[in-house]
Amino acid sequence: MSARHAIARRRLAYRYFTSLGCALAAAAACIAIPQPLAADATLLDFQIAARARLFPPGPVGESAAAQSPVAIVALDRGSLDASELAAYPRVFFEPGWAAALNAVMEGGAKAAAFDEIFAYDPNTFPGVGPNFALPFLATLHKYRDRVILARSATTLPARPFAFSVGYDSLGLTEISQDPDGRYRHLESGIDTSAGPQPTLSALVLSRAGLTMPASVLVAPRRHLESIPTYSMIDVIRCARVGSQALHDAFGGKIVLFGGTLPEEDRKPTAARFLGPPLASPPLAACGLRRMGASDPSSNTVPGVFLHAAAVEAVATGDLTASAPPPIVALVAAIAAGLGAIAGMVLAPWTAVGAVAAMAAMLALSTVVALQRDYWIPLAIPLVALVIAPGFAYSMRYLVEERSRRHVQHAFGRYLAPAIVNRLADDPSALKLGGELREITVMFADLTGFTEVSARLDPEALTAAVNRYLGYIVEQVEDTEGYVDKFIGDAVMAFWGAPAADPDHAINAVRAAVAAAERIQRARIEDEARGAEGFAVTIGINSGPALVGNVGTEKRYNYTAVGEAVNLASRLESAPDIYSCRVVIGPRTADLVSGEFLLRELDWLLVKGASARLAVYEPIAERAAASAEQVARAEQFAEALGRYRARRFEDAASIWEDLARKESESDMAEDRSNGAAQDNPPAAMARRARGLIAHPPAAGWDGVYITNPEVNDDPQS
């Protein structure tokens, strides 16, 4: 056998065993890990939404409503405000319930259930007649063999109501949450301190002669509020005129009564991506119509619709079965095996495309299965499909691509993974040693460290600082910047090296603004729960710098040095002067002005500099900037012009008005933790007022010198 054939056989063998190993590992994970995962529940929502797009259920017309075995009578705002019912407080609504129940049952309903716990006996309240609830109790008793009342694990209906239907007609309303906080499963029974008890859905189905499975997965084809729903007041009014519409709406159906107010008992469900229904035109002269969504802007529904959806699924036989672990294991094994083959034989980007195509095909196949009422959890198969190519390519790398290791070995110890991969793919982007490049440098410093360190032990302080520094690093690496070093509670980073980046200034400002916003949110959240938080000040400057390796053969660092770097470090303290979070230098402003709305803050002479420079604050990306933000920037510029013209009173007035607007805007957007905050207009207004009180010398040129001793002199 030739050496070439031997190498080919070894290559084929390791590819085969790698693919097989990935498939077996994925299958083992499915068997070992309890199914489904929390991620599976979230993915189910997307599968349901995709099914609705690929297999549209059609509009909910009269025929569809007539075919549904379930209907809902809703206690909505219109019913509460109706002249016939407005006199009754919600807790004393028995006359309304009596009229609605009697109308529904006379309309031919097969069974009825109330998703309301009648915990109070109105007859025991002062001022309420002893026979106030008698009509409702009589109606319940009349239909006791077909009516279910709600209870909870801890609360029973008041005794008169329970006696009217019997204690064996009380169903639990509790619905268990999935791990992600949504409601997708309804059980036929729940364990309580008194033993297993039937649920509302199971009992009303039993009264209709149907049996509910132990658990029903609610995977609707339409928005849950597409179940035919009628306002209670419309039902009552139609009953008064003896309308045939009630027989058409409720004849032979299971009817649930419940509240649909937007502010109470709403639950997030798997139908969150399905379009809300619209109200129908009147179905009869009495005004009966099918209601639309109770709150079209919400991704939640009233709890009664979950019970109704489970009842409808059982009554129609449209039950969604969940794939057992062996089936999920088989799907995951196939996905992992195919993904590993892609990682073994294809170029990296081609493999990414192939894996994306396979993921789409896998998702599509599960949507088709869901259309046939069979749910295949996707989390582990998708993870296996994504991980397997990476593992396979790693094996391929170890065997076939060792020539790339020197770049990754040299730079993997101090560059972000994304930069390492980029340099490994294009070594020409890297020059060892030093070279002069235009880059953008950022210095970010956590403020409040001294005060916090006095209140926290070293371990807690370190954890807090690391977490906040992590917010900065995350934004740097997301924009392909390079974290040069940590200096205590500060970070130095730059863009444009080691890999070239024509948008280095834009990426730097974008990262700084995002990091400042993230730290602001984290601080507000921490302080709201009584924990310690930090603020941040950020200085950014662009310009030429010498970048490269500094150090010795055994210990080195890839860094940047030069005047542009020094100026960025000086600007890091400038936000404290202007009560803002990010300040950028003039060259950076030139490079980003097309992408960001900026406002010039001042002329500044920083320590060690020989000439003044204009400093700017980024307000927002131009594409997202509001008209109000643009107007405020122009207003600030007008005040700055008057300030430099020594018209201090005019400038102070403009800045004070602008400071008030910005403070109110920050509080309205919950960016100030409920307290008025300082801002650049306020800082500049104070300076202008100071110059009114102590006019500057004749040679004053409007330059602010970052030297406390100099600036204590009003003539400077």
N, C-alpha and C positions, 0 to 999 in steps of 0.2 A: 504493500500500500504506500502511495506517495505521501510526502509530508503535507502537500496541499490537501489531499483527501482526509488525512488524519486531523488536520486543523478544522476542516469543514465539519467532520463528524463530532469533534469536541464542541464546536460552536452550536451545532444542532442539539447536542445533548444538554448543554447548560441552558439553552433557550427552552427546551421541552420541560426540563425539571423546574426551571424558574416559573414558567407559566402554570405548571401543575401545582407547584407550591403555593402560588398566589391564589389559585382556585380553591385549594383545600383550606387555606387560612381563612378565606372569606366565608366558606361554608361553616367552618368551625366557629367563627365569630357569631354567625346567625344562630347556631345551636346553643352556644354558651351564654349569649346575651339575651335577657328577657325581651320579648317582642310584644307590641311595637315600641319604638323609642319615642321620646318627646319630639324629635325632629320628624318622625314619620307622621305625627299628627299634623304638624304644620305643612308638610308636603302634601298631605291629603287635601288640604284646602286648595292648593294650586292644582292638584289633579281634578278636583271638582270643578274649578273654574275653567280648566282646559276642556273638560268634557262638555261643559255648557257651550263653549265656542265651537267645538268640533261636531257636537251632536245637539244642536239647538232644540230645546223641548217644545218650542212654538209658543205663541201667545196664550195667555190664560183667558180663554173666552168662555162663553156660556156652556159649551159642551164640555170643556175641560173641568169647569167648576162642578157641573152636574155629575161627572164621572168620579170626582173625589168622594171617598166615603166619609170624609171628615169636614166639619164646619166649625167656625169659632164665632161666638157672640162676644163682642168686645165692649168692655166698660171703658170708653174713650172720653176724651175731653168734651166732645159734643154731647154725649149722654149726661155727663155730670152737670153741664150747663143748661140742659134742656129745661124748659119751663115745667114739664111734668115731674122732673126729678131733682131740680135745683134745691128744693126745700129740704132734701134729706142729706145729712152729713154722710160721708163715706162709710163711717162705722155703722150707721143706721140705714143701710141701703136695701133692707129686706123687701120693701114694696116693689122696688125696681126688679130685683132678682126674681121675685114671685111672678111678676107679670111676664118677664122674659122667659122663664122656665116653662110656665104654662103655655106660652105661645109656641115655643119650640116643640114641646111634647105633643101638643095638639096638631102641630104641623107634621107629625109622623116620625120624629126622631127615634132612632133605635135605642140610644142610651145617651146619657149626659153626665158631665163631670165638671165640678167647679174648682178652678185653680185659685181659690180664695179660701182662707181659713176663717170661719165664722167663730172667732174666739170669744166674742162677747155676746151676752144675752141682753138685747136692748130693753127687755121688759123689766130688768132690775135697775135701770138708771132712773134717777129722779126726773120727773117731768115727762116721762115716756109712758104712754098708756099700757096697761097690763096685757092688752091683746095686740100690741103693735106688730109683732112678728108673726101673729097667728096665720095670716094668709100665706106667708112663705112656708111656715111649718106644715100647713095643710097641703100645700102643693108638693113639698118634699115627701110627705107621707103618702100622698096619692101615687107618686111615681117611685116609691122607695125601691122597687125591684129593678129600676133602670137608672137610678141616680147615684153618683159617687160624690162625696164631699172630700175636701182636702184636709190633710193633717200634716204635721211635721213630726220628727222623732221626739220632740219635746213638748209640742203643743197640740191639743185636741180641740175640735170644735166645742162650743158651749153645749151643755147637756141637752137642751131642747132640740138643737139641730142634730146632734148625734143620735138621739132617740128617734127622731123622725125618720131616719134612713136605716138605722141600725149600725152598731159598731163594726160590723163586718163590711160596711160600705164606706170605710174611711181609708183613703189611699195617701201614701207618703208623697210629698211634692219634691223632696230632695233630689238633686241631679248631681252626680259626681263630676268633678273637673278633670280634664286631661292634664298631663304635666305642664303644658304650656298655658294653662289658665282658661282654655276654651271648653265648651261643652259639646261633646259629640256622641256620648254613649248614655243610654237610659236603660236601667235595670228593671227587671220585673219584681224584684224584692230587695230589701235592704236590711242588713242586720242592725238591730237596735238593742237597747238595754232590756227590752221586753222580748227579745228574740226576733227572728225574721218577720218582716212585715211587708205586705204587698204595696206596690207603688200605685199612684193615681192612674198611670197609663195601663198597667196590667189589670186593674180592677174594672175600668170602664170597658176594656176589651172583653173581659170575661162576661160583663153584662150584655154585650153584643154577641155572645156565643163564640168568641175567639180567644186563642191562647197566645200570650206574649212569650217569646223566647227569653232566656235568662238575661240577655243583653242585646240591645238593638243599637247598631251603629247608624247615626243620623248622617247620611251622605246625600243630601238633597240634589235634585236635578234643577230645581228653581229656588229662588229666594224663599225662605221659610214662610214669609208673610204672603206668599202667593196662595197659600191654603185659603179657600173661600172664607172670608171674614166679614161679619155684618155688625154694624153699630147696634148696641142694645136699644137705643131709643127708636131706631128705625124698625126693629123687630116689634117693639111694644106698639108703636103706632100702626103697623100693618095688622097686628092682631086685632086692633079695635075695629077695623073695617072688614075683617074676615078675608084677607087677601089670599088668593091662590099662591102668591109668591112665596109664602112661608112653607107650603107643601113642596114647592119646587126647590127651595133652598135647603130644607132640613129633612125631607121625607126619606126614611131608611138610613139616615146618617148618624154617626156618632158626633155629638156636639160638645164642645168644651167652652166653658165660660171663664173669662179672665180679663185682667186689666191690661191695657195697651198704652198707658201714658208714657211719654218719652223719658220721664224722670224716675221710673220705678221698675224694679225686678227685670232688668234687662241683662241679657247674657250674650257674650260673644260665642259664635258658632262657626261651623265649617263653611257656612254659606256667605262668609264675609265678602267674597269677591263677586257674588252674583247680583245682578241688577235688581233694585227694588221694584215692586209692582206698582201700577197706577190704579187709582180708583176707577170703577166701571160706571157707565151711565146708569140712571135709575132703571131697575128691572121691572118695576110695576108702578102703578099710579100712586101707591101708598108711599113711595120714596125709597123703598128698599134697594140698596146697592152694595156691591162688594167694595170693601175699603181698600185703599192703597197702603203702602208702608206707613207705619206709625211714626217713623222718624227716618226719612230717606237718606239723610246725611250720616246716619250712624251705622257702624258695622256690628251692632248688637240687635237682638230681637227680644220682645217680651217672652218670659219663661213659658207661657202657655203654648207658644208655637213649637217649642221643643217637645212637649208632651204630645201635641197634635201631630207633629212629624213622625214620632215613633208609632202612634196609633195608626196613622195613614200607611206607614211602611208595612205594618203587620196586616192591616185590613186588605191592602192591595197585593200582598205577597212580594212587594218590591223591596226585599230585605238584602242588604249588602253583607256578604260573607267576607271574613278576613282570611287571607292566605295563612296556612299554618307554617310554623318555622321550617319544616323540611322544604316546602316550596320556595320560601324566601331564600333558604340556603342554596337551592339549585340555581335560582336567578342570580344570586350574588356570585356563585362560583363561575357561572358562564361569563358574567360581566368582568370579573377579575381576570379570568383566563384570557379573554379577548383584549382587555386593556394591557395585560402583560405582553402579549404578542405585539401589540402596537408599539409599546416601549422598546421592545427588542429589535424590531426590524425597520422602524421608520425613523426619519430625521426628527429632531425634537419638535419643531413647529408643526410638521406634518402629523406627528403623533398627537399633539394637542388638538389639532383639527379632527383627527380620527376619533379621539376620545370624546370630544364634544358632540360629534355626529352620533356616536354610540349612545351617549347619555340622552340625546334627544330621542333616539329610537327606543331606548329603554323606557323613557318617560311616556312616549306615545303609546307603547304597548300596554303600559299599566293604565293609561286613560281608556284604551279600548276595553281592557278587562273590567274597569270600573263601570263602563257603559253596560256591561253584562252582569253588573252587581257582584263583582269580585274585586276586592281591594288587595293589592300587593304592596306592602310597605316598601318604600324606596330608599330609606336612609342608608342602610348597610350596603345594598347593591351599588348605590351611587358612590359611597365612600370607597368601596372596593374598586370600582371602576376608575376612580381618580388616583387612588394610592398605588394600585398595581403597576401602572406604567412607570411611575416614579421609581418604585423598587426595581422593576425590570431594567429600567435605564441605568440605575445605579450599578446593577450587576454588569450590564453591557459596558458601562464606563470602566469598571474595575478590570474587565477583561480586554477591552478593545481600544479604550481612549485614554491611556495613561499619560500621553504626551501633554495633556492639558493641565496636569496636576501642578506644575511649577507656578503657574499664575495663581491658581486658587490657594496653593500652599503659602505663597508669598504675601497675598493680600487678604486671605480669609480670616486672619486674626484681628483685623481692625476695620474692614469695610463691611457695609451692610450686604446681606446676601444678594439683593437685587443688583448691586454694583459689581459684586464678584462675578455673577453670571454674565453681566454685560461685558466686562473686561475679558472674561474667558472666551466669549463668542467673538470678540473683536480686539485682539491684543494690540493692534495698531493705535487704539485709543489711549494706550498707556505708555508713558515714557518714564523709565526709572531715572533717579537723580532729581535734578531741579529744572524747571522751565517757567518762563514768564507767561502768565495767562490772565485774562480778565475773568474774575470770579465775583460772586456775591457772598459776603460774609455776614453771619448772624451771631450776635451774642445775646443770650437770654438768661436772665437772672431771676430766681425766685425771691420775692420780697416778703418780709415778715419773718424771716428765718430766726433772727435773734430772739424775738418775742416768743415764738413758738417753742424754740429750744429750751426756754426757761420753764415751760409748762409740761414738756414731754420727757419721758425717759429716753435714753439713747436708742434703744431698739425701736420704739414707736416712732421717734423722730426720723430715723433712717428709712423706715418703711414709708413714711409719709413723703419724704423728699424724693425717694426713688420713684414713687408712684407719680408724683407731679412731673419729675424729669422725664418719665416715660411718655407722658402726653406730648412733650416737646419732641422727643426722639421719634415718636410714631409719625408725626407730621413731617419731620425732616425726611425720613426714609420713604414715606408715601410719595414725596415729590422728587425722589432720587437725589436727595442731598447727602452729604457726607458728615457724620458726626465726628468732629476732630478730637474733642476732649471734653471731660467734665472738670470744672474748676469749682470744687466745693458744691455749692447749690446753683451753679451756673453751667451753661452749655455753650460751646463754640461749635458752629457748623458752617459749612460752605457748599456752594453749588457751582458747577462749571469745571470741576476737577474731582477725581482723576479722570473721569470720562467727560468728554465735551458735552456741554448743554447750552444750546443757543438761547434758551429761555431761562437761564439761571436766575436772573433777577425776578422774573414773574413767579417762578416756582418758590423762591425764597420768601417773597412777600406773601404768597398764598399760604405757605406753611406757617409763617409767623402769625398771620391773622387767625388761621384755624387753631393754632396752639393756644393763642391768647383767649379765644372764645371757649375752647375746651377747658382751660384752667379756670376761667371765670365760672363756668357751670359747675365744675367740680368743687370749687370753693363755696359756692352758694349751697350746694347739696350737703357738703361736709358741715358747714356752720349751722345749717337747718337741723341737723341731727346731733348738734353739740360737739362735733369733732373739730380738729384744727385744720385750717386750710391756708394756702398761699396764694398770693397774686404773682404777676410776672411783669417784668419790663424787658423790652426787646429793642435792640439797636441793629440796623441793617445798613450796610454800605457796599457799593460795587466799585471795582477798579482793578488795575493790574496788581498782581501779587506773584511772588515766587512760590511755587508749589512743588513738593517733592519729598523724598525721604530725608529725614534728619535723624542723626544718631550714629550708632556703630553697627558693625556686622551682626552682633548678637542681640542688640536692643535698639529698635528704631521706631520712628513714628512718621506717618505721612501727614504733612501739615502745610500750612500756608503762612507766609510772613510778608511784611511790607506795610507801606503807609495806609493802604486801603483796609488792612486788617486792624491796624492801630486805631484808625478812625471809627471803625465799627465798634470796637471795644469802648471808645469814648461815648458813642451815641447810646450805648446800653443804659446809661444813667439819665439820658435826656427825657424819657417818658415821665420821670418824677417831676421834672420842671414844669411840664405841660399837662400833668394829670391825665395822661393817656397810657396806652399799653405798648404801642409800636411806633417807633420813629425811624425814618429812612433818610439816607443822605441824598444829595442832589443827583449823582450819577445813577443811582437806583431809581430815583423818581423819573429821570429821562427815559430809562429803559422800560418802565412799567406804566407810564402815563396813558398809553393806549389801551391798557387792560384794566387799570384801576382808577377809580375816582380818588383823587388826592386833595389834601388841602395843605398849603404852605403854612407852617406854624410860626417860623421866626427866622432871623439871621442869628447864627450861633458861632461863637468862637470857643472851641473846645481846648482843653489843656493840651499843650504841646503843638498846637496848630498855629500857623503864621497868618492865615487868611480866614475870613469868615466863610461860612457855608450856609446855604438855605436848607432847612430841615422840613420834612413833610410827614404827615400822618395819612396812612391808607384808610379810606372810609369804607369802600365796598368795591367789588368788581363792577365795572361799568355796565356789563350786561344785566346785572341785578340791581343796580343803583336806582333808588326811587327819585321821583321829581323833588321830594322834600329834601333828600340828602344832597342833591345837586344844588338846590337853592341855598342850603345852609353853607355849603362850601363856598359859594359865591359871596354870601353874606360875610363869612369869616375873612375872605380875601379883601372885601371892601373895608372892613374894620382894620385889617393889617395895613392897608394903604394909608388910611388916615392916621394910624399910629405912627408910621414912619414919617408922615408929614407933620408930626408933632401936634396933631389935632386929637389930643388925648381924651377929651370929654366925649367927642363924637365916637371915637373908637370904643371907649369904655361902655357907652350906652348900647352900641350895637352888640358888643360881646356879651353884656349882661342879658340882653333879650335872647340872644342865641343860647347862652348857658342855661337859661330857664327852659327853653324848648327842648334842649337835648336831655336835660335831667328828667323832665316829664316823659320824654320818649323812652328813656332807659327804664324808668319805673313801670311804664305801661307794658314794655316788652319783658318785664321780670328779669332784667339784666343787672339790677342794682340791689337785689335782695330786700326790696321794700323800703330803701332809704335813699334820700337825695344824695347824688354822687358828684364829686368834683369832675371837671372836664376842661379841655383846652380853652374854650371861650371864658370860663370862669377864671382860670389861671391868668389869662392875658388881661382880663378886665381888672383884676387886682393889681397887676403891674401898671396898667394905665392909670388907675386911681392913685397909685403911689407916686407916679410921675406928675400927676396933677398937684398932689400935696407938696412934692419936692421936685420942682422942674429940673430937668437935666441941663448940663452946661451947653454952651453954644455949639460946641463941636460934637455933640451927641449924634451918632449915626444910626441908631436903632439896632445895633448889634448887642446881643446878650452874651456876656462872657461867663463861662462856667467856672467861676472862681468866687467862692463865698465872700472873701474879703473885698474883692472889687465890687461885687453886686450889692454889698451892704451900703456902698456909697451911692446915693441917689444921683450924683452927678456923672456916674460912669455910663 
